[in-house]
Amino acid sequence: MKILLASALLIFSAWAWAQDDLGPKGPVVKMAPAPVVTVVQGKPATVPLSFRVSSGYHINSNQPKSEFLIPTVLKVEATTDIVIGKTTYPDGHDMSFAFAPDEKLNVYTGDFNVDVLVRPLLSVQPGKYIVRGTLKYQACDNSACYPPKQLPISFDVKIAKAPRAPAKNPAQSPHAH
């Protein structure tokens, strides 16, 4: 059955590649403006990114059920002074489609969020920084899948100065002088 599903997906994907002009016009996935997250030097913070899949389409989740499916992946470009940590994806929804009615595919539809952990180094200068990347996805409708796309993304991170550590008192001699 998995071979049948893989064959059907490959045939539909190949057909969609050949019929690219019949595919969706414009991006199927859009990113909402991200909030500016303020992060203290040396401390981690999570940046929530919100995406919307156009009505009538779905994209594979980050963990599709078949190795033949293209997962949705957010790649964030490394910056010199801001470390990009773990990216957290939502669970997808199991759905079946006409091209493989007996199989459930794990997909995103409508709105979904991806969280990115950022940690500025202690040495980074306070200020606002733009972080860029891409969301790679493959859009499908109920009858075909289309060539993978990459959606450019960006978000701002405001770096705040770390509070100074309190000065420690030097050790005192227990002897009176």
N, C-alpha and C positions, 0 to 999 in steps of 0.2 A: 504494500500500500504506500510506503514511503517513496518507493521508486516511482510509482504512478503520480504521487503528488509532486515530486521533484520534476518529473517529465512535463507535467501540466504547467508548472510554474515556469520552467525553462521555455516551453513553447509560447506561453503567453507573454513572457518577457521579451523573447526574440521578436514576436509579432509586434509588440509595443515599440521596440527599438526601431523596427522597420517602418512603423506608422507614427513616428514621433510627431508629425504635423497634426495627427488626430488627437494627440494627448492634451493635457491641460495647458491652457495658455496662462503664463505667469506662475508664480510660486504657489504650490499647494499648501505649504507651511509658512506661516508668518510668525515673527517674534514680536511680542508686546514690548514697549519701552521698559527697560529694567530699572528698578529703583536704584538710586545712588546709595551704596552701602558704605558706611564709615567704618574703617578698620584701624585699630591701634597698631603701631609698629610692633612687629614680633608676635602679634596675636592672630589666631585664625578667625575667620568669619565666613558665613555662608551667603552666597549671592543667589537669590531665587530668579530663575529665568522662566518666563511664561511663553508658551507656543500655542498656536491654533492651527488645526488641520481643517482645510476647507470642507464644507458640507459635500457629501457624496464621495469622499475619498477617505482612505485610511493609509497609515504607514506602519511598517513593521515596528514592533517594540524594540527596545535595546536587547532583549533576550528572546528572539524568535524561536519557535519550536523546531525549526528545521535548519540544518547547516547550509541549505541551499538558498535561504532567504537573507536579504541584506538588512542587517540591524541598523537602527537609528543610533548614531554616535555623535556626540558633541566633542569636538577637538578645540581646545583653547590654546592659543599660542603662548608659549612661555615668555615672560618678560624678564628683564634683568634683575629686578629687585622684588618681584612679587611671585611667590611660589604658588603654583596651581596644584591643589590637592585633589581629593576624591570628587568625582562627579557622581551624583546620585540620581538615578532615573526612576520614574514611577513604574508600578506594575502595569502591564498592558491588559487589554480585554481580550478574552478568548472569543473569536467569532468564526463562523463558517461562511463560505462563499460558493457561488454557483460552479466555479471551476474545480472545486474539491469539496463537495457538500459533506463528506464523511470526516473531513479533517478540520480541526479547530486551529486557527492561526492567532498568534498573540500580537495584537495591534494597538496603536493609538488612534483615537478619533477625537474630534472636537478639541477641547483645551487640555493641555498637559503641562506639567512643570518639571524642570530639570534644575537641580541645585549644584552649585560649584563652590567648593571650599577654596578660599584664597588666604594666603598668609604673607604679608609683607615682611621683608627682613627688617631687623632692627636698624640697619643702616640706611633704609630708604628715606628719602626726604619727604616730609609732609607735603600734601598737595593732592590734586585730582589726577588720576591715571586712567587711560582708556585701555581696556583689555579686549582683544579681538579673537575671533575663532570662526569655526564653521559647524553647522549642523548638517551631517550627511544623512540622507533619508531616501527611501524609494517609495514613491506614491503609487497607490493602486486604487482602482474603483472596483465595482462589483464584477467586472468582466476582464480586466487587464491590468498589468503592472507596467509602469513607465520607467524610462532610464533613471538611474539614481541622480539626485541633485545635491548641490551643496548650497546651503543658505548662509550667507555671511552674517555673523552676529557680532555685537559689541556691547560692552557695558562699562560704566564708570565705577571706579573704586576711589573713595576719598581716604587718604591716609592721614591719620591723626598722630601727633607726637605722643610717644609713650611717656607716662608719668615717670619722673625721676625717682629712683629708689631712695628710700630714706637713708640718711647717713647713719652708719652704725657707730656707737660709742666705742672707743678703744677699751680693751680689757683693763680693769682697775686692779691695782695691787691691793690685796687684803691687808697689807701692813700700813700702819700710820707712818707718815713721813715727817 
